[in-house]
Structures are given as C-alpha cells and as structure tokens.
Amino acid sequence: MALRTRITDLLEIEHPVIQGGMAWTATAELSAAVSNGGGLGVIGAGHMPTELLREQIRLAKELTDKPFGVNLMLLTPHIDELVEMVLEEGVHAVTTGAGNPGKYMAAFKDRGIKVLPIAPSVALAKRLESIGADAIIGEGMEAGGHIGDLTTMVLTPQLVDAVEVPVVAAGGIADGRGVAAAFALGAEGIQVGTRFMCATECTIHPEVKARIVKARDRDTVVTGYSTGHPVRVIKNRLAKILGELDRDNKPEEIETLGAGKLALCMREGDLDMGSLMAGQAAAMVSCVQPAAEIIEELVSDAVQVMEALSETAGAVRK
Ligand code: TUI
C-alpha cells in the first residue's frame, strides 16, 4: 500500500510520513528506523553540541541507506555552527522549527538539501515559499513542544490555499483517520511526533513511553505563554509550577526553571520534574511498536478510511 504525492516525489521516500524532529528524542536510531520503514526519519538537533549532531548524522548514515533529515531548532544559540556542519556532512532534507530559516535557505538549496520549514501561520508560510521553501509543514497547536496558536484543522486548508508548494500537516495526527483527514484538508504529507516517541527504536526512557501510552484526552497543558514560546507538555509537577509562574507573569523564572528539563525527562525518565513534551495525540497512542509498523498502520488505515468515504459518497450520490 502506498500513497504517492509531491512529498514522496520530493523526498524520494515511499510513504508521505515525516517524523517530528523532537529534541532529546529523535536520535539517529529512531530516524533510521523511520527511514527504513519508508518515511522520512529526522534527527532532532535541539540544543545538541555540533560534534554530537555530526556523530548522529554519521550514525544514521550507517543505519540506513534511505533519505533522512535533520530538524534545526532555530532558537539555539549556536545555530550558525550547526548549519555549517549540516552543510558539510550533507543530508537529504532539513526541517526547521521555532523561527524563520531564511538566512540559510540559499546555502541549503545550493547543497541540494530540501528545506521544509515548520510554519504555524499563513503569513510566514507565504514568506518562506517566496524565498524557496520546498514544502511547508503546517503545525497546529495540538502538537507537542513549542506551538503556535492555530489548530491543524484550520491551519492546513488555509496553507493549502495560500501556497503552491506541497503542505505537510502536523499536530494531532496519530492514526489513519488523522492521515485521511489531513489529506481531505489538502495536505500531501503528514508529520508525526508523539506516536513515534513510542516506537520501539526510540531511545527515550521507557517510563516516558509508558506515560504516553497511559495518557488520556486532557492530560496535556500549555505552559510558558508569558515567555513568548508556549510549550505543550504532559501535566506533571513541573508543569503545575510553570503554570503558576505563567499566571504571575514571571517569564525569566520560567526560563531558568525550565532549563535542562527536557533531557531530565527523556534521558533520566523523571516524570515529575522533567519536561514531558508531547502532543494531544498522546491519548491516542496505545502501545510501543516498531517504527515501520507505525508507518504501515498509518498508511493502510488511511487508505481504508478514504476508500470507505469514497463508497459513502457513491452511496449518497445514488
Ligand atoms: O519547534 C517546534 N517545536 C519545539 S522547539 C522546542 S525547543 C524550545 N523549548 C522552549 C522554548 C522554545 C523552544 C520544543 N518544541 N515546532 C515547530 C514550530 N515552529 N512550532 C512553532 C514554530 C514557529 C514559531 C514561530 C516557527 C516559526 C516562527 O516564526 C517566528 C518568526 O521568526 O517569524
């Protein structure tokens, strides 16, 4: 079963499934497993030191001969150095988050690297298209981590209307129904983060995976509005404290308390005082399974949903 779109053609992959570039979570192991499963695996750079990211890229090249990418978090202070290194090493694609990658666009394109920026709004997407983005990843506020303020449901069709390049829908997609919905909205690919956190090959602490599997519909909360960089996480003691600091409008204290907490969660498995970044779709993740199986299920279930809808449409017409 395969869904061919401009995204599969652009990235030379089998399935239009891009893995979210989650810092401290999307390591070479997970990315290679996603790429080997026919999607686009993406190493999450976050604040990773340059040489560590270089090692991760080299490891991914050992683990897969399929295309994979790197996600660059543009707020990181040594972003210029990370970009230089990615240009040296070469990857198939770069996704970007938390800013405008305009400054680097020409360099990536000269090197033959496809650029897929994440945009939480129409205006930014249009700007990014005008400077050469190969596709736009529209990320709704259902997503985990740093988010914008529009939902996937309203952002996706507006992006599809606003730009010519293909749109990838992200945020809240964790099963075949979500994939089919994204396609109904005009997307030609999807980005999935939270469900891949529960891939067997994902190297985060097993307690984090268990917490996601246990998650229910209202278990996430957004903290950090007062910092200008709101972040969706699974509720815990840290989130409660950050929420109180947010209400008291103390952005500096949020930044200080938040530092290092993502690693504390993902590496050490501290579910209490770690930052458990995950999307609302955590509630829809019910098991830990291999990345290739997740991709296969997303695609074949989506095709089944679309076929059923087509039959319904046929029956209605008669
Ligand atoms: O980037 C993400 N998700 C992230 S980044 C991250 S690390 C972090 N931690 C604390 C504070 C800030 C970052 C954890 N999760 N998703 C993609 C994404 N990009 N969401 C929102 C945006 C975005 C926001 C503003 C993209 C562009 C943008 O542009 C503003 C501008 O400069 O025009």
Residues whose N, C-alpha, C, O or C-beta is under 5 A from the ligand:
A	BS01	TUI	M73 T96 G97 A98 G99 N100 I118 A119 P120 G144 G145 H146 I147 G148 H229
